[in-house]
């Protein structure tokens, strides 16, 4: 297949590109390299330096003997670039990662909120129109997020809900209660794509992904220049990465609030497998298909306890500390999300075992001298005061 990876410089985009290339597909990656600019703007960087995208592609050619085509451009702000891209490459499938991925970043201030919405929503709209123009039968696999749903007090279905009201029944998109402007942008994407399926007969799979963990894939392990990013900072990092880094430093693991917030998680290797399953088993014309993409559920407290136990077995004393929650979210809630569709397509999960945690901890230990402890604690708070109240109570 001809597979186009949007956001091919990212944590998931680059491993996905290599994964499909290794399996014989013709792959092209697209990126405007903005994530590196956002990281610099926030004063953060991955734990291990990431080579520039042209260098990674060159190294991949040397290691694998396979080509990955590169297009550099902004899909949100340059619609002519997007149209030319689709006219040129004519993909069979599009895997869309090209979005600002951080909830804290989107909540930092007005500018970053607007930038997040513009980048994410306009980018997806431009892709939709370019596909309609150049390749209307192409299947788009869009990386969404379980955060679109929020934490409703009912079971979370896979994108759709059978509803009965006043004696009548209908099938509607599952109600969304996102917790940040970033997650809200993903809801807008889902609504726009579903609309395009109804009106234009587009073929869409919306992958509502849980929190991804892990560093290595079969392809990243081939050469150090092929590695993907590991963020532990409070802007782009994940809770599991933060706990591991704090354990390695001998600092208390900082649990936000009471720590009963529960989410879905999956290994990066399972992200690649899920995207492959969705790509090789495309949606039908006019079908907006939603898969909840995660393999296990954990509360923040459960993750902290797991890291603490494995770290102790490795000679690292890790305490657990509860700190004020910078976010506005339910800390005690019901959470039961269906995630059967990808398993039915053949997904065999890689679970978060003690061995997996130990490998991640060992990787961080090897790069311990690069950790900046000042990047770990949260500095962006959801509950923003108006300028008139700054410095008040």
N, C-alpha and C positions, 0 to 999 in steps of 0.2 A: 504493500500500500504506500501511497504518498501521504505522509503524515506531517502536519505543520504544528510546531510547538510554539505557542505564544507565551512569552515570559521564559525563554530558554536559558537565561543566565541565572535563574533562581534556585533556591534550595531544592525544589522538586522538579523544576523545568529541565535543568541540566541532566540529572540522573535519568529522567524520562526520555530525553533525546538519545542518550547513549543506549538505554535499554531497547528502544525500538530499532535503532541503528544496528545493534549487535544481532538482532533477529532478522536482519535482511531487508527492512523497510527503507524506503527513500525518505530521509528526514531533513527538514529545514527548521531552523530556530529563528525566532524573532524576539528582539528586545531593544528597548531604548536606554538600558543600563541605568535607569533612574533609581533603582534600589540602592545602588552604590552611592549615589548622591544623597539620598535620604539618610543613609547610615552616617555619612560624613557630616551632614547637617545636625544630626542628633549626637554626634561625638561617639559613635559606637562602631564596632567592627567585629566580624566573626572571630571565634577563638583561634582558628588556623587561617592564615591568609589564603584568599581565593585568587587564582590566576585570572587574568582578563579573558573574556570569552573567545576572542580569536586564538589565543594561546591554547586554551583548552581544546578547541576544535582541531588545531594543528596536532596537538599531542594525541588526541583520539585517533586521528588519521594514522599517525606513526604506530600506535599501539595495536589498533584493530584492523588497519588496512581499509577502513570504511570512511566515506565522506559524510559530513553534515554541512548543509548549506546554511549560510548566515545572512540575515537581513537585519539591519540596524535602522530603527525608526520608531516613531511614537504613534501607536495605533489610536490613541485618544484625541490627539491634537492635529493629526495629519491624515485626513481621510483619503487624500490622493495617494499617499504612500500605501494605505491599506488596499485600495482598489488595485493598484499596480502589483502589489504583493500577490493577491489572489489571481489576477490575470496571468501572472508569471508562473506561479508554482502549481496552481490548480489541484489542491489537495483532495484526497479521498476522505480524510478525517482531520479535524482541528482539535487540538488539546489546548484549552485556554486557561493558563495560569497568570496571565499578564495583568496583575492587579496589585495595588498597594495592600500588603497583607496584615497590617498591624492595627489592632483595636486601640491600644494606647496612643499610637501616632495620630489616629483619626480624631482622638478626643483632646489633643494637646491645645489647640486653639482654632480660631475661625479659619485661618489660612490652610491648615493641614486638613481640617474637615472638608473644606471646599475642594482642595486638591484631590483628596481621596475619592470624593464623589465624582469629580470630573474624570479622573483617571480611570476609575473602575466602570462607571456607568456609560460614559461616552465611548470608551474603548470597546465595550461589548456591543453597543449600538452600531459603531462603525464596522465592526466585524460582521454583524448581521446583514447590513446593507451590502457590503462587499461580497459576501457569500451569495446573496440573492442575485447580484449582478453577474458574478463570474461562474459560480458552481452551486446552484440552488439545491442539488441533491446531496451535497456534502454533509456529513454528520459532524456535529460539534459536541465535544465532550467538555463540559464547563465545570471547573472546580469551584463548587460552592462551599458552604460550611454548615455544620450542625448548629452553629451559633445563630443561624437565621431563625430557628424555632424558639430560642430562649429556653425557659424551663416551665412549660405549661403543666397544669395540674391534671393532665390526662395523658394517655399513651401517645407517643409521637409516631405517626405513621410515615411511610416512605413517600413524602411529598404531597399526598392526596388524602382527602377525608370524605367518607360517605356521610352525608348529612341528612337528617330528617327534621323538618320544621313545619309546624302547623299541618301535619298530615301529608306533606309532600317530601320527596327525596331528590337529592342531587349529589353529584361528585364535584367537590371544590378543592382548590389548592389549600393545603394545610395552613391554618392561621399562623402568622409569623410575629414573634415578639423579640426582635433583635436587641442586643445590649450595648451597641456602640454604633457610631456613624459608619465604621467599616462594615460591620455586619449588616447594617441597613442598606449599604450599597449593594451587597450581595442579594438582598431581597429584591431590590430594583432590577438587578440582572435577571433573576428568576422570573419575575413578572414580565419583563420585556421579551425574554426568550419564549415563554409559554404563549404570549400573544402572537409571536412570529410563527409558532407552530400552528395555531388556529387559523391565522390569516394567510400565511404564505406556504403552508405545508412543510416548514422546516423540520429537520430531524435533530432532536436535542436530547442528550443525556446530562442531567444536572446531578453532579456528584456532591452530595452534602457531606463533606469530609470532617472527621473528628480531628483532634490534635495529633499531629504526626511527630514521632520520635525516631531517633536513630541517625547514624552518620554514614555508615558504609553500605554500599550495594556491591554486587559482583563487579560492576563496571568501574565504580570509583576506586576500588581496591587495586586496579591494574597499574596505576601510577599516581604519585602524590599530586601531580598537576591536575588530576581529574576529580579531586575531592569536592564535596559540596559543603555548604556553610553550616556552622553550629553557632547559634546565637544564644547567649545566656543573659543578656542585658534586659532591663525592664521595659524596653520599647519593642524589640523584635524577638526577644527570647521567649521560650515556653517554660511553663512551671517545672516540668521535669528537668530540663536543662539547668534551670536556676538551682534546683535542689542539689543536683549532682555537683555543680561548681562550688556551691557553699559547703557541701560535705568534704570536697577535696581541700578547700581552704581551711577547714576546721571552724567555719562560721556556722551559727545556727541557721537551719533551714526556715525561711520566712513564709509561713502560711498566712494567707490573707484572710482576716476575719476568723470565723469559727472553723473554716476548712471543710465544711460538708458539701461544698459545691461539687457536683458530679458532672462529668463530661465523658464523651466517647474518645478512645485513643486507638491509634494503629501504628504499626511499624512502617518505616519508609519503604521497605520491600513490598509491603502489602499495598501501599499507594500505587506503586508501579504495576503490580498485578491487577489491581482494580481498574486502573486506566486501560490496561491492555484488554481486559475482559469486556469493558464497555466499548472499546474501539472495534474489536473483532466481532462483536455482536451488536450492531448498530440499531438505533431506534428506527421505527418505520416513518415514512413521510407523514408529517402532521402530528407526530407523537412527541409529547414532552414527558420524558421518562425521568423519574427521580429515584436515585439509589442513596441510601444512608451509608456512608463509607467509613465504618469503624469496626473494630473487632472486639473491644473490651470497654467496660465502663469502670472508672475509678473516681473516688472523691479525692480532693486535694490532700486530706488527712491520710488516706490510704497510700497515695503516692509517696508522701513524706515518710511514712512508716516503712515502706518497701525500700526506699533509698537508704534509710537509716540502718536497716537490718543488713543489707548487702555491703554497705560501707563498713560496718562494724566487722564483718567477716574478713574484710580486706585491711583491717587495722586502722580504719579511719573513724574517729569518734565524731558523730554528727548528732547534735541536739536539734530539737524542734521548737520553734518560737512562733507564737501567734502575734501578728502585727495588724494595725488598722488597715482595713480593706480600702484601697484607693478607688475601687470600682463601685458602681451601684448595681447590685445583683442580689438575688435571693441566696442566702447562705445555708438555708435548710429548705429542701424542696423535694418534690416527687420527680423521678426521672426514669422513664422506661421507654426507650426508643427502639423501634423495629429496625433490623438490619439484615434481612434475609435474602434480598434479591441477588447480591453479588455472590453469596455462598451458593445459591442455586445455580449461578453461572459457572461455578467451579473454584471459587476462592478457597485456598487452604491457608488459614491465618498463621502468621508468626506472632506468638504471644509474648507478652512482657515477662519473661522469665528472669530469675536471678542471674542466669548466665548472660542474658542480654544487658541487664543493668551493669553487671560487672565489666563487660566490654566497654560500655559507655564511660564508666568511671575511670577505667584504665586509660582510655583515650584522652580524657581530660587531665589525668595525672601527668601524662607525657607532655602536655602543653601548659602545665601549671604556671610557668613563668610568664605566660602571655595574658593571664587573667588580670583584669582591672576591677578590683573590688568595688570601686566607686560607681560602677555601671549597674549594679545588681538591684539596689533598692529603688522602689517606684518614685518617680518624680512628676508623673502626670496623674491628676485626680479627676474623676468624672464630675464631681460636684463643684462646678466652677462658680466663683463669686463674681458679681458685677463689679466694674471698676470703682464704683462709689463705695463699695464695702471692702475693698482690698485693705489689708492691714487692720481690719476691725476685729471683732471677737473671734 
